[in-house]
C-alpha cells in the first residue's frame, strides 16, 4: 500500500521479495529480512531484529526502510539518481556530487590513520568511563563513533585480517555492555 500511496501502480511492475538477512557484526545485531525489488532494483527492505548488542530481542521488532532516491527515480522516470529533479532548477547530482567526491577521497585516500587509531582508543576509553557512570546513551553514542572510526580505518586498508576480527570483537563487547546497562537501568 505504501508504494501505491506514492503513485506506483504495482500491477504494472514486477515486485519481488528477496531474502536478505541483516547483520552488523560490530554491534552484535542481526535479524531475518527481505529486500523488496521493483523491476529488478531494491527499493525497500524490512528486517525482523532478533539480536541487538549480542542479546536476544523480545519482542522481536521490525525495521522498514525505503530507498528514497530509488523510489524517486521511478516516480520521475530517470535512470540515474544524479538526474533526479531536486527543484525546478537543480538536480540531485549538482547538490551532492562534490560532497560525495570529497568524502570518497577522504575515506579511501587522505584520512589520517594515526589520528583515527588514537580517536578509536579515546572513544573506547570514554565508553568504559560512561558505562561506569551508568550513562547508557552517551556510551552508545561513543560505540557508534568507534564503529565509524573502525570503518574508516578498514576503508584505508590499515587493519589486517587478524586486527579486523579483534576490533570487531572490541566494538561488539562495548555494544553488549551498553545493551546490558540499558536492560539493568530501564528493564527489558
URBEL-V668669 format. One line per field, one symbol per residue. ss: DSSP state (2 for helix, 1 for strand, 0 for the rest). burial: # if it has 16 or more other ideal C-beta (glycine too) atoms within 10 Angstrom, else .. A space follows every 10 residues. Layout:
ss=???
burial=???
//
This chain:
ss=0222200002 2200111110 0111222011 1111111100 1111111111 1100111111 1111110222 2222220000 2220100000 1222222222 2222222222 0022222222 2222222222 2200022222 2222222222 2222200000 2222222222 2222222222 22222200
burial=..#....#.. .......... .#.#.##### #.######.. ..######## #####.#... ......#..# ####...... #..#...... ##...#.... .......... #....#..## ..##.##..# #...##..## .######.## .##..#..#. ......##.# #########. ##......
//
